[in-house]
Amino acid sequence: MPGTFITFEGIDGSGKSTQLRLLANFLQREGCEVLLTREPGGTPVGNRLRAALLDAHEEVDPLTELLVFAADRAQHVRRVLRPALESDQIVFSDRYADATRAYQGAGRGFSAELIEEIIRLATEGLKPDLTVLFDLSIEDSTARTQRRGNGSQRGDRLDAETDEFHTRVRAAYLQLAESEPERIKIVNTNQPAELTHQRVKEIVIPFLRSRGHAGVEKFEVTSSKNSK
């Protein structure tokens, strides 16, 4: 497709949503338009599904969770992602199919074969051009999400899962990055947000420039120190 599709992934508390907004704000201030979206919840239908899926007081069967996430993604792909990309837009999505591989695959224990078939059906083969994976230790993730949940517990239903669950999710993300190093770029977020933001710009802006998007050729990105 003529547009560019970039996804932002990571365990809860990794800072991906904050970094997505920082990057989008930077680009938009400089006159480069981007479309921000998310999963779950990138459509009106998806917002209603998101509320049910992430409600900390709701008990959701793992298979139900997997299929509802897939339904959200199918709507998202057909109503938002494909139309935007066909119109040559830059699209940033807070989570996409890699989240299903990590959370429902490794986290819930569904087979890789089932996960890939469900992803294929929901996405019709639409894959990100680039994925930025924000990595953080489980200890730091827990501390951040507890602060987000007012100090007593993690925030939403997935936040509230055990450290063992989140350890499996993180390991799956890192394994995905190892298997697809050209697409998935890891950013360590155990550092000040501004350093992380600089590192994200170092990854994303040259990539957008290589794709020929107007408005990014003027950006000068200097290498940050103490980031990877």
Secondary structure, 3 states (H helix, E strand, C coil): CCCEEEEEEECCCCCHHHHHHHHHHHHHHCCCCCEEEECCCCCHHHHHHHHHHHCCCCCCCHHHHHHHHHHHHHHHHHHHHHHHHHCCCEEEEECCHHHHHHHHHHHCCCCHHHHHHHHHHHHCCCCCCEEEEEECCHHHHHHHHHHHCCCCCCCCCCCCCCHHHHHHHHHHHHHHHHHCCCCEEEEECCCCHHHHHHHHHHHHHHHHHHCCCCCCCCCCCCCCCCCC
